[in-house]
Every structure is written in structure tokens, then in C-alpha cells.
Amino acid sequence: MAEILQRAGTWSFDGETVRIVPGTERHVHQLRKALGEIAVPLQAIAGIAYEPGGRKGGRLRLRLRDGADPLSQVASGRLPDASDPYQLAVEKDRTGVAEYVVEEVRNALLLDEVPDSPCDRYLLPGPPVPLTAAGADGTASFDGERIQIEWNWMAEQSKTSGGPRRFALQELEGVDWTPAIGWESGSLRFRPKGTHPTLKPQHDPNCLSLWGVRQARETGGSVLLAAAIVARLPHPLAPDSASASSSGPVGPQDAAPGSALPSAPEEADHDQLLRRLRELGELHMSGVLTDEEFRFAKKAVLDQF
């Protein structure tokens, strides 16, 4: 077994799995502590490298295959070094051990012929639920099936006028996380299915604002919640079972046991569309949407009936 122990954490490799255990010292970022131990299967790894850093040592970096990990999918390389669980600060006197870990993992990747191409399914689980994320203007929570946003006194009227926001997981098309950097705000935006106007985070009732001055506190909770949702949504690169069939439309005799048949377009959720119309009306009345923007957005929703 190849293993390296550092103050920031421990990495070990047994030939099949890279096991990452965060350190417990005060300087270790809260996101790493919240994630806890991570078991990365060899098939999820695209590469590994040790980067020398001069007199202060260097850094181990684990590169995962695109689409293998829900957290990496959401973060998209935008996590600060201190909070990124897939890199490890290495002290100067442990350089040789770090290089040995790199060699062992690379040899295993070659022997197992692991491709570095994107994955069509997640090879790592998402963060466990329930989870709560605090933002500048509210708090979002996810229990594995439903998402709820509760607004606070700092939220704009365009958000509070509709009351708390609630989504069932199946109502979402996706979730976007943008980190706060310095004084620049970020956001946690939920994307319901259907057509919706693009609004600024502070006005979008489907979006939680993340203030830059509170980055350290908000980064962990918001990105974990986003990753937990993404892990439970269909994988963006999953093969389309409908298009994979060459025998035409799927019939009852073609359906896999226990699977649901594709629903017809006319069976769209009209209640959801009606809710969206009410939201647009509230945004228009509060002045967030102009008359022209309101007419355009309303027509887009009505076209779906």
C-alpha cells in the first residue's frame, strides 16, 4: 500500500481505491471536514501529479474523469485550493513519498487501462442528506426528495412576495453553483424544468445569493447541497434509452421490468406552469420585469400548455 500522512490529511492507495481522509487540525477547511473520508475508485481517476513548490514543499493533485464525481461536476474546478478535497499540501521532507504515491497510482491506471474519457454515470456518491446551505438572503435545505428556500430580511421583495420556495426533485432540470470570490458575490441557482426568464441572483426567486465577504462560511454548505442534488438527478452524459432503441417507439413489451414508460408531451405538469405564471405576474407587479419582458416570458410559458 502507498500512503502519505500530512497535517492536512492522509492519502492511501491499495491498488483499487485512493482513500482520502481529511486532517482534524483547525486550519483544515470546513468543506473537507464536512465531506469526511472519500473513497475514489481507480476507474474514476484520470490522472495524478505531484507539483513541487520550492522550499515549502509541494502539492499532490488528483484529477478525476469528467462526470465521475457530483462534487467536481458542480464545482467545475472553481474550489479554492484550501477547500479542494482532491489536492494535498505536501511538506518538503515528504516529497519522495508523494512521488511514490503518484507512481503507484499511475502504474495501476496503465495496468487497468483506465480511460481518461468522460463518464456517463457517477462513480462516487453525492454528499449525504439532509443538508442546509446559508446564503446572504436566505437558507436552502434538501432532504433527498425536496428542496426548500426560506428567505430572510435581506431578500428582495421579488423573492419574499412569493413566500418560501419549494421544489420536488423531479421538478428540477439542474442546479448551478457560482462561488463567491473576494467581494464578488456568488449564487446557488435552482433550474426548474420549462422556460424561465434569466434574472439577476438578487431578484431570481429560484436563486440564493452568496456574498463574497462570507465566502468561507458559504462555500462549504452551498456546494455540498448542489452536489447532493446533482447526484440524484439524471447524469448529463447518460445514454438516451429512447434514442438507443432502433425499433421505433417504446411499447409496453419493450419496457424494462419496473421502469416507467416515457410520458407523452401532452401530460406536462399544468400545475407547475400555472405556478410559473403566478411568479411572473408577481415579478412584473414588483417592477423586476418590464412590460416587454413579462409579455415574452408569459408567452413562452403559455406555449407549453
Contacts in CASP RR format, 6 or more apart in sequence:
PFRMAT RR
TARGET T0000
AUTHOR 0000-0000-0000
METHOD contacts of the structure
MODEL  1
MAEILQRAGTWSFDGETVRIVPGTERHVHQLRKALGEIAVPLQAIAGIAY
EPGGRKGGRLRLRLRDGADPLSQVASGRLPDASDPYQLAVEKDRTGVAEY
VVEEVRNALLLDEVPDSPCDRYLLPGPPVPLTAAGADGTASFDGERIQIE
WNWMAEQSKTSGGPRRFALQELEGVDWTPAIGWESGSLRFRPKGTHPTLK
PQHDPNCLSLWGVRQARETGGSVLLAAAIVARLPHPLAPDSASASSSGPV
GPQDAAPGSALPSAPEEADHDQLLRRLRELGELHMSGVLTDEEFRFAKKA
VLDQF
1 12 0 8 1.000
1 13 0 8 1.000
1 14 0 8 1.000
1 15 0 8 1.000
2 12 0 8 1.000
2 13 0 8 1.000
2 100 0 8 1.000
2 101 0 8 1.000
2 104 0 8 1.000
2 105 0 8 1.000
3 10 0 8 1.000
3 11 0 8 1.000
3 12 0 8 1.000
3 13 0 8 1.000
3 97 0 8 1.000
3 101 0 8 1.000
4 10 0 8 1.000
4 11 0 8 1.000
4 12 0 8 1.000
4 60 0 8 1.000
4 88 0 8 1.000
4 90 0 8 1.000
4 94 0 8 1.000
4 97 0 8 1.000
4 98 0 8 1.000
4 101 0 8 1.000
6 88 0 8 1.000
6 89 0 8 1.000
6 90 0 8 1.000
6 91 0 8 1.000
6 94 0 8 1.000
7 23 0 8 1.000
7 25 0 8 1.000
7 27 0 8 1.000
7 28 0 8 1.000
7 89 0 8 1.000
7 91 0 8 1.000
8 22 0 8 1.000
8 23 0 8 1.000
8 25 0 8 1.000
8 27 0 8 1.000
8 28 0 8 1.000
8 32 0 8 1.000
8 88 0 8 1.000
8 89 0 8 1.000
9 20 0 8 1.000
9 21 0 8 1.000
9 22 0 8 1.000
9 23 0 8 1.000
9 28 0 8 1.000
9 88 0 8 1.000
10 19 0 8 1.000
10 20 0 8 1.000
10 21 0 8 1.000
10 23 0 8 1.000
11 18 0 8 1.000
11 19 0 8 1.000
11 20 0 8 1.000
11 21 0 8 1.000
11 60 0 8 1.000
11 88 0 8 1.000
11 101 0 8 1.000
12 18 0 8 1.000
12 19 0 8 1.000
12 21 0 8 1.000
13 19 0 8 1.000
13 101 0 8 1.000
13 104 0 8 1.000
13 105 0 8 1.000
13 108 0 8 1.000
15 42 0 8 1.000
15 104 0 8 1.000
15 108 0 8 1.000
16 41 0 8 1.000
16 42 0 8 1.000
16 108 0 8 1.000
17 39 0 8 1.000
17 40 0 8 1.000
17 41 0 8 1.000
17 42 0 8 1.000
18 39 0 8 1.000
18 40 0 8 1.000
18 42 0 8 1.000
18 45 0 8 1.000
18 48 0 8 1.000
18 62 0 8 1.000
18 105 0 8 1.000
19 37 0 8 1.000
19 38 0 8 1.000
19 39 0 8 1.000
19 40 0 8 1.000
20 37 0 8 1.000
20 38 0 8 1.000
20 39 0 8 1.000
20 40 0 8 1.000
20 62 0 8 1.000
20 85 0 8 1.000
20 86 0 8 1.000
20 88 0 8 1.000
21 36 0 8 1.000
21 37 0 8 1.000
22 28 0 8 1.000
22 32 0 8 1.000
22 33 0 8 1.000
22 35 0 8 1.000
22 36 0 8 1.000
22 37 0 8 1.000
22 85 0 8 1.000
23 32 0 8 1.000
23 33 0 8 1.000
24 33 0 8 1.000
29 80 0 8 1.000
29 82 0 8 1.000
29 83 0 8 1.000
30 83 0 8 1.000
30 216 0 8 1.000
30 220 0 8 1.000
31 79 0 8 1.000
31 83 0 8 1.000
31 85 0 8 1.000
31 219 0 8 1.000
31 220 0 8 1.000
31 221 0 8 1.000
31 223 0 8 1.000
31 224 0 8 1.000
32 83 0 8 1.000
32 85 0 8 1.000
34 127 0 8 1.000
34 220 0 8 1.000
34 221 0 8 1.000
34 224 0 8 1.000
35 71 0 8 1.000
35 85 0 8 1.000
35 127 0 8 1.000
35 224 0 8 1.000
38 85 0 8 1.000
38 124 0 8 1.000
39 124 0 8 1.000
40 62 0 8 1.000
40 64 0 8 1.000
40 69 0 8 1.000
40 86 0 8 1.000
40 124 0 8 1.000
41 123 0 8 1.000
41 124 0 8 1.000
42 105 0 8 1.000
42 108 0 8 1.000
42 109 0 8 1.000
42 112 0 8 1.000
42 114 0 8 1.000
43 65 0 8 1.000
43 68 0 8 1.000
43 112 0 8 1.000
43 114 0 8 1.000
43 123 0 8 1.000
44 64 0 8 1.000
44 65 0 8 1.000
44 68 0 8 1.000
44 69 0 8 1.000
44 119 0 8 1.000
44 123 0 8 1.000
44 124 0 8 1.000
45 62 0 8 1.000
45 63 0 8 1.000
45 64 0 8 1.000
45 65 0 8 1.000
45 105 0 8 1.000
45 109 0 8 1.000
45 114 0 8 1.000
46 63 0 8 1.000
46 64 0 8 1.000
46 65 0 8 1.000
46 66 0 8 1.000
46 116 0 8 1.000
47 62 0 8 1.000
47 63 0 8 1.000
47 105 0 8 1.000
47 106 0 8 1.000
47 109 0 8 1.000
47 116 0 8 1.000
48 60 0 8 1.000
48 61 0 8 1.000
48 62 0 8 1.000
48 63 0 8 1.000
48 101 0 8 1.000
48 102 0 8 1.000
48 105 0 8 1.000
48 106 0 8 1.000
49 60 0 8 1.000
49 61 0 8 1.000
49 63 0 8 1.000
49 102 0 8 1.000
50 58 0 8 1.000
50 59 0 8 1.000
50 60 0 8 1.000
50 61 0 8 1.000
50 90 0 8 1.000
50 95 0 8 1.000
50 98 0 8 1.000
50 99 0 8 1.000
50 101 0 8 1.000
50 102 0 8 1.000
51 58 0 8 1.000
51 59 0 8 1.000
51 60 0 8 1.000
51 61 0 8 1.000
52 58 0 8 1.000
52 95 0 8 1.000
53 59 0 8 1.000
54 92 0 8 1.000
55 92 0 8 1.000
56 92 0 8 1.000
57 89 0 8 1.000
57 90 0 8 1.000
57 91 0 8 1.000
57 92 0 8 1.000
57 95 0 8 1.000
58 89 0 8 1.000
58 90 0 8 1.000
58 92 0 8 1.000
58 95 0 8 1.000
58 98 0 8 1.000
59 81 0 8 1.000
59 87 0 8 1.000
59 88 0 8 1.000
59 89 0 8 1.000
59 90 0 8 1.000
60 87 0 8 1.000
60 88 0 8 1.000
60 90 0 8 1.000
60 98 0 8 1.000
60 101 0 8 1.000
60 102 0 8 1.000
61 86 0 8 1.000
61 87 0 8 1.000
62 86 0 8 1.000
62 87 0 8 1.000
63 86 0 8 1.000
64 72 0 8 1.000
64 86 0 8 1.000
64 124 0 8 1.000
65 115 0 8 1.000
65 116 0 8 1.000
65 117 0 8 1.000
65 118 0 8 1.000
65 119 0 8 1.000
65 123 0 8 1.000
66 73 0 8 1.000
66 118 0 8 1.000
66 119 0 8 1.000
67 73 0 8 1.000
67 118 0 8 1.000
67 119 0 8 1.000
67 122 0 8 1.000
67 235 0 8 1.000
67 236 0 8 1.000
67 237 0 8 1.000
68 119 0 8 1.000
68 122 0 8 1.000
68 123 0 8 1.000
68 124 0 8 1.000
69 122 0 8 1.000
69 123 0 8 1.000
69 124 0 8 1.000
70 122 0 8 1.000
70 124 0 8 1.000
70 125 0 8 1.000
70 126 0 8 1.000
70 127 0 8 1.000
70 227 0 8 1.000
70 228 0 8 1.000
70 230 0 8 1.000
70 231 0 8 1.000
71 85 0 8 1.000
71 124 0 8 1.000
71 126 0 8 1.000
71 127 0 8 1.000
71 223 0 8 1.000
71 224 0 8 1.000
71 227 0 8 1.000
72 86 0 8 1.000
73 122 0 8 1.000
73 227 0 8 1.000
73 230 0 8 1.000
73 236 0 8 1.000
74 175 0 8 1.000
74 177 0 8 1.000
74 223 0 8 1.000
74 226 0 8 1.000
74 227 0 8 1.000
74 230 0 8 1.000
75 84 0 8 1.000
75 177 0 8 1.000
75 179 0 8 1.000
75 223 0 8 1.000
75 227 0 8 1.000
77 84 0 8 1.000
78 178 0 8 1.000
78 179 0 8 1.000
79 179 0 8 1.000
79 219 0 8 1.000
79 223 0 8 1.000
80 179 0 8 1.000
80 219 0 8 1.000
81 87 0 8 1.000
83 219 0 8 1.000
83 220 0 8 1.000
90 98 0 8 1.000
118 237 0 8 1.000
119 235 0 8 1.000
119 237 0 8 1.000
120 235 0 8 1.000
120 237 0 8 1.000
120 238 0 8 1.000
120 239 0 8 1.000
121 235 0 8 1.000
121 238 0 8 1.000
122 231 0 8 1.000
122 235 0 8 1.000
125 231 0 8 1.000
126 227 0 8 1.000
126 228 0 8 1.000
126 230 0 8 1.000
126 231 0 8 1.000
126 232 0 8 1.000
127 224 0 8 1.000
127 225 0 8 1.000
127 227 0 8 1.000
127 228 0 8 1.000
127 231 0 8 1.000
128 228 0 8 1.000
129 142 0 8 1.000
129 143 0 8 1.000
129 144 0 8 1.000
129 228 0 8 1.000
130 141 0 8 1.000
130 142 0 8 1.000
130 143 0 8 1.000
130 144 0 8 1.000
131 141 0 8 1.000
131 142 0 8 1.000
131 221 0 8 1.000
131 224 0 8 1.000
131 225 0 8 1.000
131 228 0 8 1.000
132 139 0 8 1.000
132 140 0 8 1.000
132 141 0 8 1.000
132 221 0 8 1.000
132 225 0 8 1.000
133 139 0 8 1.000
133 140 0 8 1.000
133 141 0 8 1.000
133 188 0 8 1.000
133 208 0 8 1.000
133 218 0 8 1.000
133 220 0 8 1.000
133 221 0 8 1.000
133 222 0 8 1.000
133 224 0 8 1.000
133 225 0 8 1.000
134 217 0 8 1.000
134 218 0 8 1.000
134 221 0 8 1.000
135 188 0 8 1.000
135 208 0 8 1.000
135 209 0 8 1.000
135 210 0 8 1.000
135 211 0 8 1.000
135 214 0 8 1.000
135 218 0 8 1.000
135 222 0 8 1.000
136 154 0 8 1.000
136 185 0 8 1.000
136 208 0 8 1.000
136 209 0 8 1.000
136 210 0 8 1.000
136 211 0 8 1.000
136 214 0 8 1.000
136 218 0 8 1.000
137 151 0 8 1.000
137 152 0 8 1.000
137 154 0 8 1.000
137 155 0 8 1.000
137 156 0 8 1.000
137 159 0 8 1.000
137 202 0 8 1.000
137 208 0 8 1.000
137 209 0 8 1.000
138 149 0 8 1.000
138 150 0 8 1.000
138 151 0 8 1.000
138 152 0 8 1.000
138 154 0 8 1.000
138 155 0 8 1.000
138 208 0 8 1.000
139 149 0 8 1.000
139 150 0 8 1.000
139 152 0 8 1.000
139 208 0 8 1.000
140 147 0 8 1.000
140 148 0 8 1.000
140 149 0 8 1.000
140 150 0 8 1.000
140 188 0 8 1.000
140 190 0 8 1.000
140 208 0 8 1.000
140 222 0 8 1.000
140 225 0 8 1.000
141 147 0 8 1.000
141 148 0 8 1.000
141 150 0 8 1.000
141 225 0 8 1.000
142 148 0 8 1.000
142 225 0 8 1.000
142 228 0 8 1.000
142 229 0 8 1.000
144 169 0 8 1.000
144 228 0 8 1.000
144 232 0 8 1.000
145 168 0 8 1.000
145 169 0 8 1.000
146 166 0 8 1.000
146 167 0 8 1.000
146 168 0 8 1.000
146 169 0 8 1.000
147 165 0 8 1.000
147 166 0 8 1.000
147 167 0 8 1.000
147 169 0 8 1.000
147 172 0 8 1.000
147 190 0 8 1.000
147 229 0 8 1.000
148 164 0 8 1.000
148 165 0 8 1.000
148 166 0 8 1.000
148 167 0 8 1.000
149 164 0 8 1.000
149 165 0 8 1.000
149 166 0 8 1.000
149 190 0 8 1.000
149 206 0 8 1.000
149 208 0 8 1.000
150 164 0 8 1.000
151 159 0 8 1.000
151 160 0 8 1.000
151 163 0 8 1.000
151 164 0 8 1.000
156 202 0 8 1.000
156 203 0 8 1.000
156 288 0 8 1.000
157 286 0 8 1.000
158 199 0 8 1.000
158 203 0 8 1.000
158 204 0 8 1.000
158 205 0 8 1.000
158 282 0 8 1.000
158 283 0 8 1.000
158 286 0 8 1.000
158 287 0 8 1.000
158 288 0 8 1.000
159 203 0 8 1.000
159 204 0 8 1.000
159 205 0 8 1.000
161 282 0 8 1.000
161 286 0 8 1.000
162 205 0 8 1.000
162 279 0 8 1.000
162 282 0 8 1.000
165 190 0 8 1.000
165 205 0 8 1.000
165 206 0 8 1.000
167 190 0 8 1.000
167 192 0 8 1.000
169 229 0 8 1.000
169 232 0 8 1.000
169 233 0 8 1.000
171 192 0 8 1.000
171 193 0 8 1.000
171 269 0 8 1.000
171 272 0 8 1.000
172 190 0 8 1.000
172 191 0 8 1.000
172 192 0 8 1.000
172 193 0 8 1.000
172 229 0 8 1.000
172 233 0 8 1.000
173 191 0 8 1.000
173 192 0 8 1.000
173 193 0 8 1.000
173 194 0 8 1.000
174 190 0 8 1.000
174 191 0 8 1.000
174 229 0 8 1.000
174 230 0 8 1.000
174 233 0 8 1.000
175 188 0 8 1.000
175 189 0 8 1.000
175 190 0 8 1.000
175 191 0 8 1.000
175 226 0 8 1.000
175 229 0 8 1.000
175 230 0 8 1.000
176 187 0 8 1.000
176 188 0 8 1.000
176 189 0 8 1.000
176 191 0 8 1.000
176 226 0 8 1.000
177 187 0 8 1.000
177 188 0 8 1.000
177 189 0 8 1.000
177 222 0 8 1.000
177 223 0 8 1.000
177 226 0 8 1.000
178 186 0 8 1.000
178 187 0 8 1.000
178 188 0 8 1.000
178 189 0 8 1.000
178 210 0 8 1.000
179 186 0 8 1.000
179 210 0 8 1.000
179 215 0 8 1.000
179 219 0 8 1.000
179 223 0 8 1.000
180 186 0 8 1.000
180 210 0 8 1.000
180 211 0 8 1.000
180 212 0 8 1.000
180 213 0 8 1.000
180 214 0 8 1.000
180 215 0 8 1.000
180 218 0 8 1.000
180 219 0 8 1.000
181 212 0 8 1.000
181 215 0 8 1.000
182 212 0 8 1.000
182 213 0 8 1.000
182 215 0 8 1.000
183 212 0 8 1.000
183 213 0 8 1.000
184 212 0 8 1.000
185 201 0 8 1.000
185 209 0 8 1.000
185 210 0 8 1.000
185 211 0 8 1.000
185 212 0 8 1.000
186 201 0 8 1.000
186 209 0 8 1.000
186 210 0 8 1.000
186 211 0 8 1.000
186 212 0 8 1.000
187 201 0 8 1.000
187 207 0 8 1.000
187 208 0 8 1.000
187 209 0 8 1.000
187 210 0 8 1.000
188 207 0 8 1.000
188 208 0 8 1.000
188 210 0 8 1.000
188 222 0 8 1.000
188 225 0 8 1.000
188 226 0 8 1.000
189 201 0 8 1.000
189 204 0 8 1.000
189 206 0 8 1.000
189 207 0 8 1.000
189 208 0 8 1.000
190 206 0 8 1.000
190 207 0 8 1.000
190 229 0 8 1.000
191 206 0 8 1.000
192 206 0 8 1.000
192 272 0 8 1.000
192 276 0 8 1.000
193 272 0 8 1.000
194 276 0 8 1.000
194 304 0 8 1.000
195 297 0 8 1.000
195 300 0 8 1.000
195 301 0 8 1.000
195 303 0 8 1.000
195 304 0 8 1.000
196 206 0 8 1.000
196 276 0 8 1.000
196 297 0 8 1.000
197 280 0 8 1.000
197 283 0 8 1.000
197 289 0 8 1.000
197 293 0 8 1.000
197 296 0 8 1.000
197 297 0 8 1.000
199 207 0 8 1.000
199 283 0 8 1.000
199 288 0 8 1.000
201 207 0 8 1.000
201 208 0 8 1.000
201 209 0 8 1.000
202 209 0 8 1.000
203 283 0 8 1.000
203 288 0 8 1.000
205 279 0 8 1.000
205 283 0 8 1.000
208 222 0 8 1.000
210 218 0 8 1.000
210 222 0 8 1.000
211 218 0 8 1.000
212 218 0 8 1.000
241 250 0 8 1.000
242 250 0 8 1.000
242 262 0 8 1.000
245 254 0 8 1.000
247 254 0 8 1.000
250 261 0 8 1.000
250 262 0 8 1.000
251 261 0 8 1.000
252 261 0 8 1.000
255 261 0 8 1.000
268 304 0 8 1.000
268 305 0 8 1.000
270 305 0 8 1.000
273 301 0 8 1.000
273 304 0 8 1.000
273 305 0 8 1.000
276 301 0 8 1.000
277 298 0 8 1.000
277 301 0 8 1.000
277 302 0 8 1.000
280 289 0 8 1.000
280 294 0 8 1.000
280 297 0 8 1.000
280 298 0 8 1.000
280 301 0 8 1.000
281 289 0 8 1.000
281 294 0 8 1.000
281 298 0 8 1.000
283 289 0 8 1.000
283 294 0 8 1.000
284 291 0 8 1.000
284 293 0 8 1.000
284 294 0 8 1.000
289 297 0 8 1.000
END
